[in-house]
Amino acid sequence: MQLDLDFFKVRDYLYEHDKAGIEEVADATGVARKAIMYLLKEERLLVGDENGYNGGILKCESCKKPINTGRMCAGCKNELIKALQPDAPLSKPKPLPNEDIEEESIKGVAKLQLSGRKRR
């Protein structure tokens, strides 16, 4: 699958260029910025600097707090898990966000990292 090949290109580049920015990675690997954003949302990459600042690139799709990977912050994930429990009271669901990745969000300045890789 093309996305897996793109991930391997990004992964290999990040091994050599730790914490490179999205623009740099996209230009060097030929992987589309949109594909890199998808990899972030699928938790295959992290975005952020040593202090966790992500440049506003990635936000929780529920509460809009900045996050470093995935689609939701830990708090909203926990709320969702609780809501899906069989004995949980029913509440009005939050509207789903638009699935299209906004090009504006790709223009952040934070650095990419491999998910699960310890920071140096």
Backbone as CSV, one residue per row, in Angstrom:
resi,resn,N_x,N_y,N_z,CA_x,CA_y,CA_z,C_x,C_y,C_z
1,MET,0.847,-1.186,0.000,0.000,0.000,0.000,0.891,1.248,0.000
2,GLN,0.481,2.265,-0.727,1.283,3.474,-0.876,1.532,4.164,0.466
3,LEU,0.549,4.170,1.344,0.718,4.838,2.630,1.830,4.174,3.452
4,ASP,1.918,2.860,3.400,2.992,2.165,4.112,4.353,2.541,3.524
5,LEU,4.437,2.613,2.212,5.694,3.020,1.576,6.057,4.453,1.968
6,ASP,5.061,5.321,2.005,5.294,6.704,2.439,5.791,6.744,3.877
7,PHE,5.172,5.930,4.739,5.601,5.890,6.140,7.065,5.461,6.236
8,PHE,7.458,4.431,5.488,8.842,3.961,5.539,9.808,5.042,5.078
9,LYS,9.430,5.803,4.051,10.278,6.905,3.586,10.444,7.949,4.694
10,VAL,9.320,8.317,5.322,9.356,9.313,6.394,10.161,8.776,7.573
11,ARG,9.901,7.535,7.945,10.603,6.909,9.074,12.113,6.923,8.840
12,ASP,12.518,6.480,7.673,13.945,6.423,7.368,14.569,7.816,7.393
13,TYR,13.849,8.790,6.876,14.369,10.158,6.891,14.505,10.672,8.326
14,LEU,13.525,10.380,9.174,13.565,10.857,10.554,14.650,10.166,11.378
15,TYR,15.004,8.946,11.011,16.122,8.294,11.695,17.414,9.075,11.491
16,GLU,17.573,9.639,10.308,18.785,10.392,9.988,18.675,11.876,10.343
17,HIS,17.455,12.411,10.349,17.235,13.844,10.584,16.214,13.992,11.706
18,ASP,16.641,13.659,12.899,15.757,13.666,14.061,15.058,15.013,14.224
19,LYS,13.753,14.966,14.361,12.919,16.146,14.626,12.895,17.151,13.479
20,ALA,12.896,16.667,12.274,12.767,17.548,11.111,11.326,18.041,11.016
21,GLY,11.123,19.194,10.418,9.785,19.745,10.258,9.024,19.078,9.113
22,ILE,7.713,19.277,9.098,6.863,18.668,8.078,7.300,19.085,6.677
23,GLU,7.556,20.359,6.494,7.961,20.853,5.175,9.256,20.182,4.721
24,GLU,10.226,20.104,5.618,11.512,19.493,5.281,11.336,18.018,4.907
25,VAL,10.568,17.294,5.715,10.350,15.872,5.462,9.632,15.667,4.127
26,ALA,8.609,16.458,3.889,7.849,16.334,2.645,8.743,16.606,1.439
27,ASP,9.533,17.667,1.510,10.399,18.022,0.392,11.483,16.964,0.157
28,ALA,12.055,16.449,1.237,13.163,15.503,1.113,12.713,14.110,0.674
29,THR,11.507,13.712,1.071,11.048,12.346,0.787,10.105,12.257,-0.397
30,GLY,9.505,13.377,-0.774,8.502,13.353,-1.830,7.146,12.886,-1.341
31,VAL,7.003,12.689,-0.035,5.720,12.276,0.547,4.858,13.525,0.709
32,ALA,3.628,13.449,0.268,2.715,14.600,0.343,2.477,15.016,1.788
33,ARG,2.353,16.311,1.994,2.082,16.832,3.333,0.791,16.242,3.901
34,LYS,-0.175,16.039,3.033,-1.452,15.467,3.463,-1.255,14.039,3.990
35,ALA,-0.371,13.278,3.363,-0.074,11.921,3.823,0.627,11.959,5.184
36,ILE,1.510,12.927,5.378,2.188,13.067,6.666,1.172,13.403,7.749
37,MET,0.227,14.281,7.450,-0.828,14.605,8.430,-1.656,13.363,8.749
38,TYR,-1.938,12.554,7.753,-2.689,11.316,7.987,-1.904,10.391,8.915
39,LEU,-0.596,10.278,8.715,0.237,9.443,9.579,0.240,9.964,11.013
40,LEU,0.189,11.274,11.172,0.079,11.860,12.516,-1.241,11.459,13.168
41,LYS,-2.318,11.568,12.416,-3.634,11.243,12.957,-3.790,9.748,13.243
42,GLU,-3.031,8.919,12.542,-3.071,7.475,12.764,-2.087,7.038,13.861
43,GLU,-1.462,8.006,14.527,-0.525,7.785,15.633,0.730,7.026,15.216
44,ARG,1.114,7.179,13.975,2.355,6.570,13.500,3.518,7.548,13.590
45,LEU,3.200,8.832,13.761,4.193,9.879,13.959,3.738,10.772,15.098
46,LEU,4.691,11.493,15.672,4.405,12.508,16.687,4.853,13.849,16.139
47,VAL,4.234,14.902,16.628,4.672,16.241,16.269,4.841,17.021,17.567
48,GLY,5.930,17.784,17.647,6.161,18.585,18.838,7.638,18.711,19.136
49,ASP,7.960,19.727,19.932,9.353,19.908,20.326,9.579,19.296,21.704
50,GLU,10.718,19.592,22.311,11.070,19.007,23.608,10.047,19.342,24.693
51,ASN,9.383,20.468,24.564,8.413,20.908,25.563,6.982,20.495,25.219
52,GLY,6.806,19.744,24.143,5.476,19.300,23.751,4.739,20.277,22.848
53,TYR,5.360,21.433,22.545,4.708,22.416,21.676,4.600,21.851,20.268
54,ASN,3.392,21.871,19.703,3.196,21.284,18.376,2.903,22.316,17.295
55,GLY,3.041,23.573,17.595,2.848,24.613,16.588,1.413,24.756,16.118
56,GLY,0.454,24.174,16.848,-0.945,24.252,16.449,-1.283,23.363,15.271
57,ILE,-0.394,22.440,14.950,-0.593,21.589,13.781,-1.729,20.602,14.005
58,LEU,-1.767,19.982,15.167,-2.720,18.920,15.429,-3.549,19.288,16.652
59,LYS,-4.874,19.191,16.512,-5.780,19.519,17.624,-6.755,18.382,17.839
60,CYS,-7.164,18.203,19.085,-8.179,17.211,19.425,-9.441,17.523,18.628
61,GLU,-9.987,16.513,17.993,-11.167,16.725,17.164,-12.423,16.963,17.994
62,SER,-12.331,16.765,19.296,-13.478,16.981,20.165,-13.408,18.332,20.874
63,CYS,-12.310,18.562,21.610,-12.224,19.783,22.423,-11.292,20.851,21.843
64,LYS,-10.573,20.525,20.787,-9.670,21.444,20.071,-8.387,21.776,20.838
65,LYS,-8.032,21.031,21.892,-6.755,21.226,22.581,-5.638,20.723,21.685
66,PRO,-4.449,21.343,21.773,-3.314,20.847,20.988,-2.919,19.439,21.436
67,ILE,-2.612,18.569,20.476,-2.157,17.209,20.766,-0.944,16.909,19.897
68,ASN,-0.206,15.865,20.239,1.008,15.524,19.501,0.822,14.387,18.510
69,THR,-0.263,13.638,18.643,-0.531,12.539,17.735,-1.984,12.115,17.878
70,GLY,-2.510,11.444,16.891,-3.868,10.921,16.974,-4.937,11.920,16.595
71,ARG,-6.138,11.634,17.073,-7.293,12.470,16.759,-7.912,13.122,17.992
72,MET,-7.639,12.554,19.170,-8.232,13.074,20.401,-7.203,13.145,21.522
73,CYS,-7.406,14.074,22.430,-6.567,14.153,23.613,-6.942,13.006,24.561
74,ALA,-6.122,12.767,25.557,-6.364,11.665,26.494,-7.700,11.843,27.231
75,GLY,-8.032,13.066,27.602,-9.283,13.323,28.318,-10.509,12.970,27.486
76,CYS,-10.515,13.373,26.235,-11.658,13.077,25.370,-11.720,11.586,25.026
77,LYS,-10.558,10.935,24.895,-10.552,9.485,24.678,-11.201,8.775,25.859
78,ASN,-10.833,9.212,27.071,-11.411,8.597,28.271,-12.918,8.812,28.339
79,GLU,-13.372,10.015,27.982,-14.817,10.286,27.954,-15.521,9.365,26.964
80,LEU,-14.922,9.174,25.808,-15.502,8.312,24.787,-15.570,6.860,25.274
81,ILE,-14.512,6.406,25.904,-14.495,5.038,26.437,-15.588,4.868,27.479
82,LYS,-15.722,5.843,28.368,-16.770,5.778,29.395,-18.154,5.760,28.756
83,ALA,-18.332,6.582,27.723,-19.640,6.665,27.062,-19.994,5.363,26.352
84,LEU,-18.994,4.611,25.946,-19.239,3.364,25.234,-19.436,2.171,26.168
85,GLN,-19.290,2.388,27.458,-19.521,1.314,28.423,-21.007,0.955,28.418
86,PRO,-21.345,-0.320,28.555,-22.755,-0.748,28.478,-23.668,-0.087,29.515
87,ASP,-23.143,0.256,30.670,-23.985,0.837,31.709,-23.914,2.367,31.762
88,ALA,-23.279,2.975,30.770,-23.147,4.431,30.749,-24.471,5.088,30.381
89,PRO,-24.801,6.218,31.041,-26.030,6.927,30.675,-25.899,7.532,29.278
90,LEU,-26.975,7.565,28.550,-26.965,8.132,27.205,-26.901,9.645,27.276
91,SER,-26.088,10.214,26.431,-25.999,11.669,26.330,-25.951,12.038,24.864
92,LYS,-26.167,13.311,24.599,-26.165,13.786,23.227,-24.735,13.736,22.687
93,PRO,-24.489,13.041,21.565,-23.129,12.958,21.025,-22.677,14.280,20.428
94,LYS,-21.363,14.508,20.470,-20.795,15.704,19.862,-20.783,15.507,18.350
95,PRO,-20.980,16.565,17.577,-20.944,16.407,16.118,-19.556,15.980,15.666
96,LEU,-19.490,15.160,14.630,-18.217,14.707,14.092,-17.571,15.822,13.288
97,PRO,-16.257,15.954,13.399,-15.571,16.986,12.622,-15.469,16.577,11.163
98,ASN,-15.197,17.561,10.333,-14.972,17.298,8.923,-13.692,16.482,8.791
99,GLU,-13.731,15.388,8.063,-12.579,14.495,7.943,-11.486,15.037,7.040
100,ASP,-11.776,16.050,6.229,-10.749,16.597,5.353,-9.670,17.267,6.193
101,ILE,-8.428,17.038,5.833,-7.318,17.671,6.530,-7.151,19.061,5.963
102,GLU,-7.190,20.042,6.847,-7.084,21.413,6.402,-5.638,21.720,6.035
103,GLU,-5.447,22.275,4.856,-4.104,22.617,4.409,-3.443,23.600,5.366
104,GLU,-4.217,24.495,5.972,-3.666,25.491,6.878,-2.964,24.828,8.055
105,SER,-3.500,23.686,8.530,-2.911,23.032,9.689,-1.546,22.433,9.374
106,ILE,-1.227,22.251,8.126,0.038,21.646,7.732,1.181,22.659,7.801
107,LYS,0.880,23.927,7.903,1.902,24.957,7.831,2.572,25.242,9.169
108,GLY,2.374,24.421,10.183,2.985,24.627,11.489,4.493,24.472,11.452
109,VAL,5.132,24.867,12.546,6.582,24.861,12.584,7.156,23.783,13.489
110,ALA,6.344,23.000,14.150,6.846,21.999,15.073,7.536,20.871,14.324
111,LYS,8.274,20.073,15.058,9.092,19.018,14.475,8.395,17.669,14.572
112,LEU,8.630,16.824,13.577,8.069,15.474,13.549,8.966,14.511,14.303
113,GLN,8.350,13.459,14.847,9.089,12.389,15.501,8.382,11.090,15.202
114,LEU,9.098,10.000,15.305,8.486,8.699,15.150,7.722,8.354,16.407
115,SER,6.535,7.833,16.281,5.735,7.417,17.422,6.422,6.257,18.110
116,GLY,6.486,6.303,19.425,7.080,5.233,20.199,8.592,5.339,20.320
117,ARG,9.195,6.279,19.659,10.645,6.453,19.726,10.972,7.450,20.824
118,LYS,11.895,7.117,21.682,12.275,8.007,22.775,13.014,9.201,22.228
119,ARG,12.745,10.345,22.826,13.422,11.578,22.418,14.846,11.559,22.904
120,ARG,15.712,12.166,22.129,17.138,12.244,22.498,17.390,13.455,23.331
